[in-house]
């Protein structure tokens, strides 16, 4: 299927590896020009080189830095001639017990996983509406639907973003102008973050991984490329009637009917 987005421009945050990189690759393969971001310059440049090789004909710009920093967000916007597609992403907050978290821990989580995407959305959606095309995808987490106790900072901050998007996506001045906003909710994907979580559990990593795979109906972890493919479809010309949704991609792990 031709996704109908060749020549468009996308900002993909936190995209040097993992799910963000999967989204950048899938969009790049559709002929979308990219502005990608991550904090570590060397890894980011390496990813940009891979993308240029894999997707000849597209432009790939890089902006290194913490996306929660307003100056980095300004640089991202300045590096993108026209933002048609915005993929919001950042590292997840650390796990722990809420009794150990102070106000600063909460502010950091809210800043990275709620306020940063909202600031970027604020900067781009009205322009998208004027041009009659816009796609915003926020990478959140399956924990939004089925909270994980240890991930309280993530549960809280991402739920805040989710509630905000539910309202904004339904503004007629956006939805009525072909601007969609959706959240993609990953379950367990085999990325560096997942490997870190498996190690943090202690014990034999492969035994822990096997137990986690067994608890997923698909009996495996997800792959960043399949996450990217879903994201690219949501950003496509065909997805203009999908907005304000929370879309799980978790191998069937979420056990509810709705
Ligand atoms: P990952 O493999 O660790 O990759 C994270 C990417 O984001 C890297 O490119 C990293 O590069 C960049 N990054 C992290 N913090 C950043 C920041 N503040 N500013 C700019 N770039 C930043 O992680 P992932 O598994 O792809 O996870 C992506 C998101 O999905 C996270 O929020 C995670 O919590 C969520 N999630 C993941 C899973 C899963 O199973 N993988 C499940 C549920 C939710 P630098 O370190 O160089 O900045």
Boltz pocket constraint, residues with backbone or C-beta under 6 A from the ligand:
constraints:
  - pocket:
      binder: B
      contacts: [[A, 13], [A, 14], [A, 15], [A, 16], [A, 17], [A, 18], [A, 19], [A, 20], [A, 37], [A, 38], [A, 39], [A, 40], [A, 41], [A, 43], [A, 65], [A, 66], [A, 67], [A, 68], [A, 89], [A, 90], [A, 91], [A, 92], [A, 93], [A, 112], [A, 139], [A, 140], [A, 141], [A, 142], [A, 143], [A, 186], [A, 187], [A, 188], [A, 189], [A, 190], [A, 191], [A, 192], [A, 193], [A, 194]]
      max_distance: 6.0
